[in-house]
Amino acid sequence: MIQTIAAQGGFDPAMIIMWVAIGLIFWFFIIRPQKKRQKEIQNFRNSITIGSSVVTAGGIYGTVRAIEEDNTLSIEVAKGVNIRVDRNNVYATAQNEQTK
């Protein structure tokens, strides 16, 4: 009756390799793409200029009319109707959303 060290509760390198593999898979398929997407959104927010057509987090389409120093945007949603929105609540250009 030969018992292995792993069966007796000792060190098992296969378990460590398995946990490392699970961690790498988790990072590769979940964390890495999310960070890439967040970086793309931040680059877009930093590139917003006056006249850009944007979509807010609430789904409001409009055109940027002014960029304030306090990190807010004045967005025209209809002729003569402007709303102020925090720059972090703008997620896409209106052209990109309409082509999806």
KOLRO-946938 format. One record per residue (C-alpha): residue number from 1; residue in three letters; x, y, z. Coordinates in Angstrom, 2 decimals, always signed. Layout:
<senus>
+-------+-------+---------+---------+---------+
| marro | marza |      px |      py |      pz |
+-------+-------+---------+---------+---------+
|   NUM |   ALA |       X |       Y |       Z |
...
+-------+-------+---------+---------+---------+
</senus>
This chain:
<senus>
+-------+-------+---------+---------+---------+
| marro | marza |      px |      py |      pz |
+-------+-------+---------+---------+---------+
|     1 |   MET |   +0.00 |   +0.00 |   +0.00 |
|     2 |   ILE |   +1.88 |   +2.95 |   -1.33 |
|     3 |   GLN |   +0.42 |   +6.37 |   -0.67 |
|     4 |   THR |   +1.62 |   +9.52 |   -2.34 |
|     5 |   ILE |   +2.73 |  +12.56 |   -0.42 |
|     6 |   ALA |   -0.16 |  +14.57 |   -1.97 |
|     7 |   ALA |   -2.72 |  +12.14 |   -0.61 |
|     8 |   GLN |   -1.26 |  +12.59 |   +2.84 |
|     9 |   GLY |   -1.68 |  +16.37 |   +2.65 |
|    10 |   GLY |   +1.85 |  +17.30 |   +1.62 |
|    11 |   PHE |   +3.13 |  +19.64 |   -1.06 |
|    12 |   ASP |   +1.53 |  +19.20 |   -4.50 |
|    13 |   PRO |   +3.15 |  +21.23 |   -7.30 |
|    14 |   ALA |   +0.31 |  +20.35 |   -9.69 |
|    15 |   MET |   -2.14 |  +22.35 |   -7.54 |
|    16 |   ILE |   +0.10 |  +25.43 |   -7.62 |
|    17 |   ILE |   +0.47 |  +25.15 |  -11.39 |
|    18 |   MET |   -3.31 |  +24.82 |  -11.73 |
|    19 |   TRP |   -3.98 |  +27.94 |   -9.62 |
|    20 |   VAL |   -1.40 |  +29.95 |  -11.56 |
|    21 |   ALA |   -3.01 |  +28.81 |  -14.84 |
|    22 |   ILE |   -6.46 |  +29.83 |  -13.58 |
|    23 |   GLY |   -5.09 |  +33.23 |  -12.55 |
|    24 |   LEU |   -3.50 |  +33.78 |  -15.97 |
|    25 |   ILE |   -6.69 |  +32.77 |  -17.78 |
|    26 |   PHE |   -8.73 |  +35.09 |  -15.56 |
|    27 |   TRP |   -6.34 |  +37.98 |  -16.24 |
|    28 |   PHE |   -6.13 |  +37.32 |  -19.99 |
|    29 |   PHE |   -9.88 |  +37.03 |  -20.62 |
|    30 |   ILE |  -11.38 |  +39.41 |  -18.05 |
|    31 |   ILE |   -9.00 |  +41.98 |  -16.57 |
|    32 |   ARG |   -6.86 |  +42.78 |  -19.63 |
|    33 |   PRO |   -9.76 |  +43.51 |  -22.05 |
|    34 |   GLN |  -11.54 |  +45.63 |  -19.43 |
|    35 |   LYS |   -8.44 |  +47.77 |  -18.83 |
|    36 |   LYS |   -7.98 |  +48.18 |  -22.59 |
|    37 |   ARG |  -11.61 |  +49.33 |  -22.98 |
|    38 |   GLN |  -11.28 |  +51.80 |  -20.08 |
|    39 |   LYS |   -8.13 |  +53.24 |  -21.67 |
|    40 |   GLU |   -9.94 |  +53.69 |  -25.01 |
|    41 |   ILE |  -12.85 |  +55.48 |  -23.30 |
|    42 |   GLN |  -10.48 |  +57.79 |  -21.40 |
|    43 |   ASN |   -8.58 |  +58.63 |  -24.59 |
|    44 |   PHE |  -11.89 |  +59.43 |  -26.28 |
|    45 |   ARG |  -12.96 |  +61.69 |  -23.40 |
|    46 |   ASN |   -9.67 |  +63.55 |  -23.56 |
|    47 |   SER |  -10.07 |  +64.09 |  -27.32 |
|    48 |   ILE |  -13.56 |  +65.65 |  -27.18 |
|    49 |   THR |  -13.64 |  +69.02 |  -28.93 |
|    50 |   ILE |  -16.28 |  +71.65 |  -29.54 |
|    51 |   GLY |  -18.61 |  +70.44 |  -32.29 |
|    52 |   SER |  -18.21 |  +66.72 |  -31.47 |
|    53 |   SER |  -21.39 |  +64.66 |  -31.55 |
|    54 |   VAL |  -21.56 |  +62.58 |  -28.37 |
|    55 |   VAL |  -23.78 |  +60.18 |  -26.43 |
|    56 |   THR |  -24.06 |  +60.51 |  -22.66 |
|    57 |   ALA |  -24.34 |  +57.67 |  -20.15 |
|    58 |   GLY |  -28.08 |  +58.34 |  -20.02 |
|    59 |   GLY |  -28.43 |  +57.87 |  -23.77 |
|    60 |   ILE |  -28.78 |  +61.54 |  -24.66 |
|    61 |   TYR |  -27.42 |  +62.47 |  -28.08 |
|    62 |   GLY |  -26.05 |  +65.95 |  -28.58 |
|    63 |   THR |  -23.31 |  +68.21 |  -29.87 |
|    64 |   VAL |  -20.62 |  +69.69 |  -27.63 |
|    65 |   ARG |  -20.94 |  +73.49 |  -27.62 |
|    66 |   ALA |  -18.52 |  +74.40 |  -24.81 |
|    67 |   ILE |  -15.90 |  +72.76 |  -22.63 |
|    68 |   GLU |  -15.70 |  +74.16 |  -19.12 |
|    69 |   GLU |  -12.61 |  +74.21 |  -16.91 |
|    70 |   ASP |  -14.38 |  +72.25 |  -14.17 |
|    71 |   ASN |  -14.45 |  +69.13 |  -16.40 |
|    72 |   THR |  -18.01 |  +69.65 |  -17.63 |
|    73 |   LEU |  -19.34 |  +69.90 |  -21.15 |
|    74 |   SER |  -22.18 |  +72.03 |  -22.44 |
|    75 |   ILE |  -24.09 |  +69.81 |  -24.86 |
|    76 |   GLU |  -26.79 |  +71.06 |  -27.22 |
|    77 |   VAL |  -29.53 |  +68.41 |  -27.39 |
|    78 |   ALA |  -32.00 |  +70.48 |  -29.41 |
|    79 |   LYS |  -31.90 |  +73.90 |  -31.01 |
|    80 |   GLY |  -31.39 |  +76.33 |  -28.13 |
|    81 |   VAL |  -31.46 |  +73.60 |  -25.45 |
|    82 |   ASN |  -28.13 |  +73.07 |  -23.71 |
|    83 |   ILE |  -27.36 |  +70.75 |  -20.81 |
|    84 |   ARG |  -24.24 |  +70.53 |  -18.67 |
|    85 |   VAL |  -22.74 |  +67.07 |  -18.30 |
|    86 |   ASP |  -19.64 |  +65.85 |  -16.53 |
|    87 |   ARG |  -17.03 |  +64.74 |  -19.06 |
|    88 |   ASN |  -16.87 |  +61.30 |  -17.39 |
|    89 |   ASN |  -20.52 |  +60.65 |  -18.34 |
|    90 |   VAL |  -19.82 |  +60.78 |  -22.08 |
|    91 |   TYR |  -19.15 |  +57.34 |  -23.52 |
|    92 |   ALA |  -19.15 |  +57.46 |  -27.31 |
|    93 |   THR |  -19.42 |  +59.56 |  -30.40 |
|    94 |   ALA |  -22.91 |  +59.70 |  -31.87 |
|    95 |   GLN |  -21.62 |  +58.49 |  -35.25 |
|    96 |   ASN |  -20.14 |  +55.34 |  -33.74 |
|    97 |   GLU |  -23.36 |  +54.49 |  -31.88 |
|    98 |   GLN |  -25.57 |  +55.00 |  -34.93 |
|    99 |   THR |  -23.50 |  +52.67 |  -37.10 |
|   100 |   LYS |  -23.68 |  +49.72 |  -34.66 |
+-------+-------+---------+---------+---------+
</senus>
